[in-house]
Every structure is written in C-alpha cells, then in structure tokens.
C-alpha cells in the first residue's frame, strides 16, 4: 500500500475549510443585527443590538435564558423580543436612578439656601 502525502492539512483534507468560520444560527445572527434605540441608562441615545442588550447587566440571567429559548423555539417573534428587552432595560435603568426627594422629607443639609452653603472655618493655632 502506497500513501501519498497531501499538501493540505488534515482538517482541510477531511472536508473542512480553513477560511470559513462555523455557521452561526440564523436566530442568533438576527439578534446581533437587529438594533433598538434605547433612551435609558448607559445606552441612552444609542442604537444597540438585541444581542448586546440581552447580555447587558440590566437583563437578569434567568430572563435572558428564557427569552433566548423562546425566541429560538419560535414561540416569541422578533418584535416581542424587542418589546420585552426594551421594557426590562428601561425599568432596570429607571430603578437605578435616585428617587426624587419629597420637599418635606429632605434631610436638614439639603435645606440650606444656595448662598448660605456652610464653609470650613480655618483653625487658629
């Protein structure tokens, strides 16, 4: 038996192409290429891919997994995913903002008039 040496590496000889990355699932590609305008949190005023939003700190891991599974299975449409993700991000970002202080509930330090701000007095030796 004679064995011929091949100029191709074993992976290419086995039928795999070196220059082609593995095919990405179509649903994943869609999430990466679909962008949403976000007006909350760190994304304010930007268009962000659904994929990036799903993997941001505003989306809890459990919600992310459930949304990805439902979308991949075809149980959620792209529009439904956009709506849910946008809502979660907006609510989470709003929850991070400081709650406005009611006028009667202000701490004493905040009631000082702008011109009457306390100043540190120099200490005489």
C-alpha positions as CSV (number, residue, x, y, z in Angstrom):
1,X,0.0,0.0,0.0
2,X,1.4,3.4,-1.0
3,X,0.4,6.5,0.9
4,X,0.6,9.8,-0.9
5,X,1.5,12.9,1.1
6,X,-1.1,15.7,0.8
7,X,-0.2,19.3,0.7
8,X,-3.4,20.1,2.6
9,X,-3.6,19.9,6.3
10,X,-5.7,17.0,7.8
11,X,-8.7,19.3,8.7
12,X,-8.9,20.6,5.1
13,X,-8.4,17.2,3.6
14,X,-11.3,15.9,5.8
15,X,-13.6,18.5,4.1
16,X,-13.4,21.4,6.5
17,X,-12.5,24.8,5.0
18,X,-10.0,26.9,7.0
19,X,-11.3,30.3,5.8
20,X,-14.9,29.7,6.7
21,X,-15.9,30.1,10.4
22,X,-18.6,27.7,11.7
23,X,-22.1,28.8,10.6
24,X,-23.9,30.8,13.2
25,X,-27.5,30.0,14.0
26,X,-29.9,32.3,11.9
27,X,-31.8,33.4,15.1
28,X,-28.6,34.4,16.7
29,X,-27.5,36.4,13.7
30,X,-30.8,38.2,13.6
31,X,-30.5,39.2,17.3
32,X,-27.0,40.5,16.6
33,X,-28.0,42.6,13.6
34,X,-31.3,43.9,14.9
35,X,-30.8,47.2,16.7
36,X,-33.1,49.1,19.1
37,X,-33.0,52.8,20.1
38,X,-32.6,52.9,23.9
39,X,-33.4,56.0,25.9
40,X,-32.3,54.7,29.3
41,X,-29.3,54.0,31.4
42,X,-25.8,53.6,29.9
43,X,-27.4,53.1,26.4
44,X,-29.3,56.5,26.4
45,X,-29.4,57.9,22.9
46,X,-27.8,54.9,21.2
47,X,-28.9,52.1,19.0
48,X,-27.9,48.8,20.5
49,X,-28.2,45.2,19.1
50,X,-30.8,43.0,20.8
51,X,-27.9,40.5,21.4
52,X,-25.9,43.1,23.3
53,X,-29.0,44.2,25.3
54,X,-29.8,40.6,26.2
55,X,-26.3,40.2,27.6
56,X,-26.1,43.5,29.4
57,X,-26.3,44.0,33.2
58,X,-29.9,45.1,33.1
59,X,-31.2,41.7,32.0
60,X,-31.2,39.0,34.7
61,X,-29.6,35.7,33.7
62,X,-32.9,33.8,34.1
63,X,-34.8,36.3,31.9
64,X,-32.0,36.1,29.2
65,X,-32.1,32.3,29.1
66,X,-35.9,32.2,28.9
67,X,-36.1,34.9,26.1
68,X,-33.4,33.2,24.1
69,X,-35.0,29.7,24.4
70,X,-38.5,31.1,23.5
71,X,-37.1,33.0,20.5
72,X,-35.0,30.1,19.3
73,X,-38.0,27.8,19.5
74,X,-40.2,30.3,17.5
75,X,-42.5,30.9,20.5
76,X,-41.6,34.7,20.5
77,X,-41.4,36.9,17.5
78,X,-38.6,39.4,16.9
79,X,-40.9,42.2,17.7
80,X,-41.9,40.6,21.0
81,X,-38.3,40.1,22.0
82,X,-37.6,43.8,21.1
83,X,-40.5,44.9,23.2
84,X,-39.7,42.8,26.3
85,X,-35.9,43.6,26.2
86,X,-36.6,47.3,25.8
87,X,-39.0,47.3,28.7
88,X,-36.7,45.4,31.0
89,X,-33.8,47.7,30.2
90,X,-35.8,50.8,30.7
91,X,-37.3,49.7,34.0
92,X,-34.0,48.4,35.4
93,X,-32.2,51.7,34.4
94,X,-35.1,53.7,35.9
95,X,-34.7,51.7,39.1
96,X,-31.0,52.7,39.4
97,X,-31.8,56.4,39.2
98,X,-32.0,58.2,42.6
99,X,-35.6,58.6,43.7
100,X,-36.6,62.2,43.8
101,X,-36.7,63.5,47.4
102,X,-40.1,64.9,48.5
103,X,-39.9,68.5,49.8
104,X,-41.0,67.7,53.3
105,X,-38.6,64.7,53.5
106,X,-35.4,66.5,52.7
107,X,-32.5,66.0,55.2
108,X,-31.5,69.2,57.0
109,X,-28.3,69.6,55.0
110,X,-30.3,69.9,51.8
111,X,-32.5,72.7,53.1
112,X,-29.6,75.2,53.2
113,X,-30.1,78.1,50.8
114,X,-27.6,78.1,47.8
115,X,-25.9,81.4,49.1
116,X,-25.7,80.1,52.6
117,X,-23.6,77.0,52.0
118,X,-21.5,76.0,55.0
119,X,-17.8,76.6,54.8
120,X,-15.0,75.2,56.7
121,X,-13.5,77.7,59.1
122,X,-9.8,77.9,59.4
123,X,-8.5,76.7,62.7
124,X,-6.3,79.1,64.7
125,X,-3.2,77.5,66.2
